[in-house]
Amino acid sequence: MQNREVIVIGGGMVGALTALLLARQGELVHLVEKTPCTMPSVDEAFDLRVSAFSAQSKNLLELAGVWDLIPANRLCAYRGLQTWERGSSKLKFDSADIGIDALGYIAENRWIQAVLWQALKELNNVTFYENREVKGINNSDSGVSVDLDNAGQISADLLIACDGANSAVRQLLNIGITAWDYRQQCMLINIKTNSTQQDITWQEFRETGPCAFLPLADNNASLVWYHNPRKINQLKSLSNAQLKDAVKAEFAPLDFDFEVQDKASFPLTRRHAHSYYKGACVLLGDAAHTINPLAGQGVNLGFKDVECLVDLLHNSRDLPLQSILKRYENRRKPANLLMQTAMDVFYKGSKCELSSVRLLRKGILGLAQNSGALKNRVMKYAMGLQ
Ligand SMILES: Cc1cc2nc3c(=O)[nH]c(=O)nc-3n(C[C@H](O)[C@H](O)[C@H](O)COP(=O)(O)OP(=O)(O)OC[C@H]3O[C@@H](n4cnc5c(N)ncnc54)[C@H](O)[C@@H]3O)c2cc1C
C-alpha cells in the first residue's frame, strides 16, 4: 500500500502526538506550527499550564515511545482522588481499590509537547514548517492543499487540524460550533509546599465554583480556583503574599505552609464543532471540542481522538477516506459530547442555589462513596480503562 501524505496543522500536545504516531506508521507528515517548540530545562520553575494525564493517555505516550523521556522530577503520580461538596462527606477514589499503581499523572503541558517534538525531530519522514500559519485551504474529497504565510503551498491526501480552541482551519472550512461562556474564570496558582502529601488530588465544590489541588513533583502543587471574572481580577491584583492569605482563607484543606510562586487566569468556554470533518480535512482535540477543565479531561479526550483516527487510518486502508472520517466522527463526537455534558451537570449542580438540588448532589456523592463496584467502574472510565 502506498503511504499517505498528511498535513498536521498545530504541533501542541494533540498535533505532535498525531504527527508522531502517523510518521511511525510510515506516512509522510508535514507539521505546521506557528510557535516553535523549545525544550524546557529541568531546573526551571514549574509552568502554570499543567494537565492530569489518565492511564490511557500514559499508555498512548508509551506507545509513541516518549513517556520515558519525561524527566522524573517533572512528573507526579497521584494515587488518590477526592471530591466533595463543602460541608458534606468525601467521595474517595484510590488506585489500590482497582489494583493499579496510580490513577494518573500530572505534568506540565510544555514537557509533554517537548518530548513529542524531540522524537519527531529524529524522523526523516516529517517536514517541519515552524513559525508558519495557514492562510488558505483548497479542500475536496480527494485531497487538500494549504497556503502558508511566506512558505508557499503544500498538498496532501489528508489535513488534520490540531490548532486548538480558536482553530483557524475550522474557521477557514466554515465549520460552525456550539459554544457558551460559563461566565466564570479559573485561576491557576503554583505553590511550593512543605507538605508530605504529594499523591492525592482533590476538588471541593462550592456555590462560587470549585477549588482544586493538583500535586506536582518535588513538593510543588497547582491550585485551581474558579470564581466570577470580577473576583478573579481582584485576586490577580494581589501580591503573592496577599494571595497566599486569600488562598488560606478559601482552601480549607491546605493545613500546611506554602509559598505562592506564580499565577494566571483563564476564561472557561465550552465549544463543540458541528462537524468533525469536511472533504479531506478533519478536526482533533481542542479544535473540535473544549470542555470545562474541572475533571481534567480536555487533553485526555484529545488523545482519544488521536488514538481513534490513527487506528482507523492504519486498519481501514481499504476504505475510501470519506468513510474513514465518517467512522471517526461517529465514534468520537458522541463520546466527547457525553463527557462535556457530564461535566456541566456536575458543575451547574454545584453552583445551583436550590437547596433540593444541593441535597440531591450530596446524596449522590454519598451513595457513590458506598457503591463499591460501581465506584470502581466510574474510576476506570475516567482513567480511560473502560
Ligand atoms: C485551565 C485549564 C486547565 C486544564 N487542565 C487539564 C487537565 O488537567 N487535563 C486535561 O486533560 N486537560 C486539561 N485542560 C485542557 C488541555 O489544556 C487542552 O485540552 C489541550 O491543551 C489541547 O491540546 P491541543 O493540542 O488540542 O491544543 P493546543 O494546546 O491549543 O495546541 C494548538 C497548537 O496549534 C498551534 N496553532 C494554533 N493556530 C495555528 C495556526 N493557525 N497555524 C499553525 N499552528 C497553529 C498553537 O501554537 C499550538 O501549538 C485544561 C485547560 C485549561 C484552560
The ligand as an SDF file (V2000), in Angstrom:
LIG
                    3D

 53 58  0  0  0  0  0  0  0  0999 V2000
   -7.0680   25.9970   32.9770 C   0  0  0  0  0  0  0  0  0  0  0  0
   -7.0350   24.7240   32.2060 C   0  0  0  0  0  0  0  0  0  0  0  0
   -6.7080   23.5310   32.8400 C   0  0  0  0  0  0  0  0  0  0  0  0
   -6.7070   22.3240   32.1260 C   0  0  0  0  0  0  0  0  0  0  0  0
   -6.3910   21.1700   32.7750 N   0  0  0  0  0  0  0  0  0  0  0  0
   -6.4420   19.9950   32.0950 C   0  0  0  0  0  0  0  0  0  0  0  0
   -6.1600   18.7360   32.7530 C   0  0  0  0  0  0  0  0  0  0  0  0
   -5.8650   18.6680   33.9440 O   0  0  0  0  0  0  0  0  0  0  0  0
   -6.2400   17.5840   31.9960 N   0  0  0  0  0  0  0  0  0  0  0  0
   -6.5930   17.6190   30.6830 C   0  0  0  0  0  0  0  0  0  0  0  0
   -6.6970   16.5440   30.0600 O   0  0  0  0  0  0  0  0  0  0  0  0
   -6.8320   18.7880   30.0310 N   0  0  0  0  0  0  0  0  0  0  0  0
   -6.7650   19.9610   30.7070 C   0  0  0  0  0  0  0  0  0  0  0  0
   -7.0260   21.1360   30.0570 N   0  0  0  0  0  0  0  0  0  0  0  0
   -7.2980   21.1100   28.6160 C   0  0  0  0  0  0  0  0  0  0  0  0
   -5.9970   20.9980   27.8170 C   0  0  0  0  0  0  0  0  0  0  0  0
   -5.0870   22.0100   28.2080 O   0  0  0  0  0  0  0  0  0  0  0  0
   -6.3230   21.1220   26.3390 C   0  0  0  0  0  0  0  0  0  0  0  0
   -7.3570   20.2180   26.0180 O   0  0  0  0  0  0  0  0  0  0  0  0
   -5.1050   20.7960   25.4770 C   0  0  0  0  0  0  0  0  0  0  0  0
   -4.0560   21.6850   25.7440 O   0  0  0  0  0  0  0  0  0  0  0  0
   -5.4840   20.8780   23.9980 C   0  0  0  0  0  0  0  0  0  0  0  0
   -4.3900   20.4910   23.2160 O   0  0  0  0  0  0  0  0  0  0  0  0
   -4.3910   20.7700   21.6510 P   0  0  0  0  0  0  0  0  0  0  0  0
   -3.0810   20.2720   21.1680 O   0  0  0  0  0  0  0  0  0  0  0  0
   -5.6530   20.2690   21.0540 O   0  0  0  0  0  0  0  0  0  0  0  0
   -4.4830   22.3630   21.5090 O   0  0  0  0  0  0  0  0  0  0  0  0
   -3.4130   23.4700   21.9330 P   0  0  0  0  0  0  0  0  0  0  0  0
   -2.6910   23.0810   23.1670 O   0  0  0  0  0  0  0  0  0  0  0  0
   -4.1470   24.7640   21.9490 O   0  0  0  0  0  0  0  0  0  0  0  0
   -2.3510   23.4500   20.7340 O   0  0  0  0  0  0  0  0  0  0  0  0
   -2.6360   24.0470   19.4910 C   0  0  0  0  0  0  0  0  0  0  0  0
   -1.3090   24.2710   18.7650 C   0  0  0  0  0  0  0  0  0  0  0  0
   -1.5940   24.7940   17.4710 O   0  0  0  0  0  0  0  0  0  0  0  0
   -0.7820   25.9340   17.2060 C   0  0  0  0  0  0  0  0  0  0  0  0
   -1.5550   26.7810   16.3070 N   0  0  0  0  0  0  0  0  0  0  0  0
   -2.6640   27.4940   16.5770 C   0  0  0  0  0  0  0  0  0  0  0  0
   -3.1240   28.1150   15.4850 N   0  0  0  0  0  0  0  0  0  0  0  0
   -2.2740   27.7780   14.4630 C   0  0  0  0  0  0  0  0  0  0  0  0
   -2.2320   28.1020   13.0870 C   0  0  0  0  0  0  0  0  0  0  0  0
   -3.1490   28.9040   12.5170 N   0  0  0  0  0  0  0  0  0  0  0  0
   -1.2350   27.5850   12.3190 N   0  0  0  0  0  0  0  0  0  0  0  0
   -0.2860   26.7810   12.8960 C   0  0  0  0  0  0  0  0  0  0  0  0
   -0.2860   26.4440   14.2050 N   0  0  0  0  0  0  0  0  0  0  0  0
   -1.2780   26.9330   14.9930 C   0  0  0  0  0  0  0  0  0  0  0  0
   -0.5380   26.5480   18.5770 C   0  0  0  0  0  0  0  0  0  0  0  0
    0.6380   27.3340   18.6000 O   0  0  0  0  0  0  0  0  0  0  0  0
   -0.4180   25.2980   19.4520 C   0  0  0  0  0  0  0  0  0  0  0  0
    0.8980   24.7980   19.4950 O   0  0  0  0  0  0  0  0  0  0  0  0
   -7.0370   22.3390   30.7530 C   0  0  0  0  0  0  0  0  0  0  0  0
   -7.3520   23.5430   30.1080 C   0  0  0  0  0  0  0  0  0  0  0  0
   -7.3660   24.7230   30.8240 C   0  0  0  0  0  0  0  0  0  0  0  0
   -7.7300   26.0210   30.1150 C   0  0  0  0  0  0  0  0  0  0  0  0
  1  2  1  0
  2  3  1  0
  2 52  2  0
  3  4  2  0
  4  5  1  0
  4 50  1  0
  5  6  2  0
  6  7  1  0
  6 13  1  0
  7  8  2  0
  7  9  1  0
  9 10  1  0
 10 11  2  0
 10 12  1  0
 12 13  2  0
 13 14  1  0
 14 15  1  0
 14 50  1  0
 15 16  1  0
 16 17  1  0
 16 18  1  0
 18 19  1  0
 18 20  1  0
 20 21  1  0
 20 22  1  0
 22 23  1  0
 23 24  1  0
 24 25  2  0
 24 26  1  0
 24 27  1  0
 27 28  1  0
 28 29  2  0
 28 30  1  0
 28 31  1  0
 31 32  1  0
 32 33  1  0
 33 34  1  0
 33 48  1  0
 34 35  1  0
 35 36  1  0
 35 46  1  0
 36 37  1  0
 36 45  1  0
 37 38  2  0
 38 39  1  0
 39 40  1  0
 39 45  2  0
 40 41  1  0
 40 42  2  0
 42 43  1  0
 43 44  2  0
 44 45  1  0
 46 47  1  0
 46 48  1  0
 48 49  1  0
 50 51  2  0
 51 52  1  0
 52 53  1  0
M  END
$$$$
